[in-house]
Amino acid sequence: MAFDGLRALSNVTLDIPPARVTGLIGPNGAGKTTLVNVLTGFQTPTSGRVWLDGVATDAMSAHQVRRRGVARTFQSGRLFRDLSVLDNLAVTAVGLGLGRREAAAKAALMLDWIGIGALAEHGAGALPYTDERRVAIGRALMQKPAYLLLDEPAAGMSRAEAAELASLIRRIVAELECGVLLIEHNIGLVLEVCDHIEVLDSGEIIEAGAPIQIRASEAVRHAYMGTQVEVDVAVVQEAIL
């Protein structure tokens, strides 16, 4: 993926299998969100292909990719702030082809499944930051997508809140059999919940493997310690080492 000659992604190959959590980490500016945008149809790659179960999707719109079972969240949440929490989920189901009554019923079930049913009638614009993240995940899970891409869902969360998020991600994989791509600066969370981790730096994959391999990688340590990142260096050292 190139922008005016600047390569944001270069020769990146990434596989997201079903019913597994794959992690994507890297310092700020590594190209993580750009990669998610390409995978979900928000940006068309300059070259290369995106395949979904054998079907090329790189020329499809984001709406078409979503209808084929690939959902995502955004760093900023992007809730419909003038709607209730319930309606934020229901409008997604309507967009995917359900009638309004069925969409509202399924939205209520999803909120209960996540554990935030009490928020159903709350205005989305008045939610605390961490509740926004949980609602965004619920919205992405409407109609049970085959793949879910989470773009920094733990940003701004406390340690306890991140632990709750980890439990939710495990449930998504175990109960919904969804393939998850977790993009995070919270290295500890990624190492805890992911079966396989890809490390992106300057638009290229520099390391890939199981958490134990990522912990031991000199390339990963250099990528983080050699740049300015928005996380405490001691936390990164503790997580990686």
C-alpha positions as CSV (number, residue, x, y, z in Angstrom):
1,M,0.0,0.0,0.0
2,A,1.5,3.3,-1.1
3,F,0.5,6.9,-0.6
4,D,2.1,9.4,-3.0
5,G,5.1,7.2,-3.3
6,L,5.4,6.5,0.4
7,R,5.1,2.7,1.1
8,A,2.8,2.2,4.1
9,L,2.9,-1.6,3.6
10,S,5.4,-3.6,1.7
11,N,5.2,-7.3,0.8
12,V,3.0,-8.1,3.8
13,T,1.5,-11.6,3.9
14,L,-0.9,-12.3,6.8
15,D,-3.2,-15.3,7.4
16,I,-6.1,-15.1,9.8
17,P,-7.4,-18.6,10.4
18,P,-10.9,-19.2,11.8
19,A,-11.5,-19.9,15.5
20,R,-8.1,-18.5,16.6
21,V,-6.8,-15.3,17.9
22,T,-4.0,-13.8,15.8
23,G,-2.1,-10.8,17.2
24,L,-0.7,-7.9,15.2
25,I,1.7,-5.6,17.1
26,G,4.2,-2.9,16.1
27,P,5.3,0.6,17.1
28,N,3.3,3.7,16.1
29,G,3.3,4.3,12.4
30,A,4.1,0.6,11.6
31,G,1.1,0.4,9.3
32,K,-1.2,-1.7,11.5
33,T,-4.4,0.3,10.9
34,T,-3.6,0.6,7.2
35,L,-3.4,-3.2,7.0
36,V,-6.8,-3.5,8.7
37,N,-8.2,-0.9,6.3
38,V,-7.0,-3.0,3.3
39,L,-8.3,-6.2,4.7
40,T,-11.8,-4.8,5.4
41,G,-12.3,-2.9,2.1
42,F,-11.7,0.7,3.4
43,Q,-8.6,1.0,1.2
44,T,-7.7,-0.7,-2.0
45,P,-4.2,-2.1,-2.0
46,T,-1.8,-0.6,-4.5
47,S,-0.7,-4.1,-5.4
48,G,-1.4,-7.6,-4.1
49,R,-4.6,-9.4,-3.3
50,V,-6.8,-10.0,-0.3
51,W,-8.5,-13.4,-0.2
52,L,-11.5,-14.5,1.8
53,D,-11.9,-18.3,1.7
54,G,-10.7,-18.4,-1.8
55,V,-12.6,-15.3,-3.1
56,A,-10.7,-12.1,-3.9
57,T,-12.1,-9.1,-1.9
58,D,-9.5,-6.4,-2.5
59,A,-11.8,-4.7,-5.1
60,M,-14.9,-4.9,-2.9
61,S,-16.3,-2.1,-0.9
62,A,-16.2,-2.2,2.9
63,H,-20.0,-2.9,2.9
64,Q,-19.5,-5.9,0.6
65,V,-16.7,-7.3,2.7
66,R,-18.8,-6.9,5.8
67,R,-21.7,-8.8,4.2
68,R,-19.3,-11.6,3.4
69,G,-18.5,-12.0,7.1
70,V,-15.6,-9.8,7.9
71,A,-16.3,-7.2,10.7
72,R,-14.1,-4.7,12.4
73,T,-13.9,-2.1,15.1
74,F,-12.1,1.3,15.0
75,Q,-9.7,3.0,17.3
76,S,-12.1,5.9,17.8
77,G,-15.1,3.7,18.4
78,R,-17.2,5.5,15.8
79,L,-20.6,4.8,17.5
80,F,-23.7,6.6,16.3
81,R,-23.7,9.0,19.2
82,D,-27.3,10.3,18.8
83,L,-28.7,6.7,18.9
84,S,-29.2,4.4,21.9
85,V,-26.8,1.6,22.5
86,L,-29.4,-0.9,21.4
87,D,-30.0,1.0,18.1
88,N,-26.3,1.1,17.4
89,L,-26.3,-2.6,17.2
90,A,-29.8,-2.9,15.5
91,V,-28.9,-0.5,12.7
92,T,-26.0,-2.8,11.8
93,A,-28.3,-5.8,11.6
94,V,-30.7,-3.8,9.4
95,G,-27.8,-2.9,7.1
96,L,-27.1,-6.6,6.9
97,G,-30.6,-7.4,5.7
98,L,-32.8,-7.9,8.8
99,G,-36.1,-6.2,9.5
100,R,-36.2,-3.6,12.3
101,R,-38.0,-5.8,14.8
102,E,-35.8,-8.8,14.4
103,A,-32.7,-6.6,14.4
104,A,-33.7,-5.0,17.7
105,A,-34.3,-8.5,19.2
106,K,-30.9,-9.7,18.1
107,A,-29.3,-6.6,19.3
108,A,-30.7,-7.1,22.8
109,L,-29.5,-10.7,22.8
110,M,-26.0,-9.6,21.8
111,L,-25.8,-7.0,24.5
112,D,-26.8,-9.6,27.1
113,W,-24.3,-12.0,25.7
114,I,-21.5,-9.4,26.1
115,G,-22.8,-8.5,29.6
116,I,-23.9,-5.0,28.9
117,G,-27.6,-5.5,28.5
118,A,-28.2,-2.8,31.2
119,L,-26.8,-0.2,28.7
120,A,-29.4,-0.9,26.0
121,E,-31.4,2.3,26.4
122,H,-28.4,4.6,27.2
123,G,-27.4,7.2,24.7
124,A,-24.2,6.1,23.0
125,G,-22.9,9.6,23.1
126,A,-22.9,9.6,26.9
127,L,-21.0,6.4,27.5
128,P,-17.7,6.1,29.3
129,Y,-14.8,5.4,27.0
130,T,-14.4,1.7,27.9
131,D,-18.2,1.0,27.5
132,E,-17.9,2.6,24.0
133,R,-15.3,-0.1,23.2
134,R,-17.6,-2.9,24.4
135,V,-20.6,-1.6,22.4
136,A,-18.4,-1.3,19.3
137,I,-17.4,-4.9,19.7
138,G,-21.1,-5.9,20.1
139,R,-22.0,-4.0,17.0
140,A,-19.2,-5.7,15.0
141,L,-20.5,-9.1,16.2
142,M,-24.0,-8.6,14.8
143,Q,-25.0,-11.5,12.5
144,K,-22.0,-13.5,13.8
145,P,-19.2,-12.6,11.3
146,A,-16.7,-15.3,10.5
147,Y,-13.8,-12.9,11.2
148,L,-13.5,-10.0,13.6
149,L,-10.6,-7.4,13.4
150,L,-10.2,-5.4,16.6
151,D,-8.2,-2.2,16.2
152,E,-6.7,-1.3,19.6
153,P,-9.8,-2.3,21.7
154,A,-7.9,-2.0,25.0
155,A,-6.7,1.6,24.5
156,G,-7.4,3.6,27.6
157,M,-8.4,0.5,29.7
158,S,-7.2,-0.3,33.1
159,R,-5.5,-3.6,33.9
160,A,-8.8,-5.0,35.2
161,E,-10.8,-3.8,32.2
162,A,-8.2,-5.3,29.9
163,A,-8.6,-8.6,31.7
164,E,-12.3,-8.5,31.1
165,L,-11.6,-7.8,27.4
166,A,-9.3,-10.8,27.3
167,S,-12.1,-13.0,28.6
168,L,-14.5,-11.6,26.0
169,I,-12.1,-12.3,23.2
170,R,-11.7,-15.9,24.4
171,R,-15.5,-16.3,24.4
172,I,-15.8,-14.9,20.9
173,V,-13.4,-17.5,19.6
174,A,-14.8,-20.4,21.7
175,E,-18.5,-19.8,21.4
176,L,-18.9,-18.0,18.1
177,E,-15.9,-19.8,16.4
178,C,-14.8,-16.5,15.1
179,G,-11.3,-15.8,13.7
180,V,-10.0,-12.7,15.5
181,L,-7.2,-10.4,14.5
182,L,-6.2,-8.3,17.6
183,I,-4.2,-5.1,16.9
184,E,-2.9,-3.7,20.1
185,H,-0.3,-1.6,21.9
186,N,-1.1,-3.6,25.1
187,I,1.7,-6.2,24.5
188,G,0.8,-8.1,27.7
189,L,-2.8,-8.6,26.4
190,V,-1.6,-9.8,23.1
191,L,0.8,-12.3,24.6
192,E,-1.9,-13.6,26.9
193,V,-4.7,-14.2,24.4
194,C,-3.1,-14.8,21.0
195,D,-2.1,-18.1,19.6
196,H,0.0,-16.6,16.9
197,I,1.5,-13.1,16.6
198,E,2.7,-11.0,13.6
199,V,5.0,-8.0,14.2
200,L,4.8,-5.1,11.8
201,D,7.5,-2.4,11.6
202,S,7.8,0.2,8.9
203,G,5.2,-1.5,6.8
204,E,6.9,-5.0,6.8
205,I,6.5,-8.1,8.9
206,I,9.7,-8.5,10.8
207,E,8.7,-11.4,13.0
208,A,5.9,-14.0,13.3
209,G,5.3,-16.9,15.7
210,A,3.9,-18.1,19.0
211,P,4.0,-15.8,22.0
212,I,7.1,-17.5,23.4
213,Q,9.0,-16.8,20.1
214,I,7.9,-13.1,20.1
215,R,9.1,-12.7,23.7
216,A,12.5,-14.0,22.8
217,S,12.9,-12.0,19.5
218,E,15.7,-9.4,19.3
219,A,14.0,-7.9,16.2
220,V,10.8,-7.2,18.2
221,R,12.8,-5.8,21.1
222,H,14.7,-3.5,18.8
223,A,11.5,-2.3,17.0
224,Y,10.0,-1.2,20.3
225,M,13.0,0.1,22.1
226,G,14.4,1.9,19.1
227,T,11.3,4.1,18.6
228,Q,9.1,6.5,20.6
229,V,5.9,4.6,21.5
230,E,2.9,5.7,23.5
231,V,3.4,3.0,26.1
232,D,5.6,2.9,29.1
233,V,8.9,1.4,28.1
234,A,9.2,-0.6,31.3
235,V,5.8,-2.3,30.6
236,V,7.0,-3.2,27.1
237,Q,10.2,-4.6,28.5
238,E,8.4,-6.6,31.1
239,A,5.9,-8.0,28.6
240,I,8.5,-9.0,26.0
241,L,11.2,-10.2,28.4
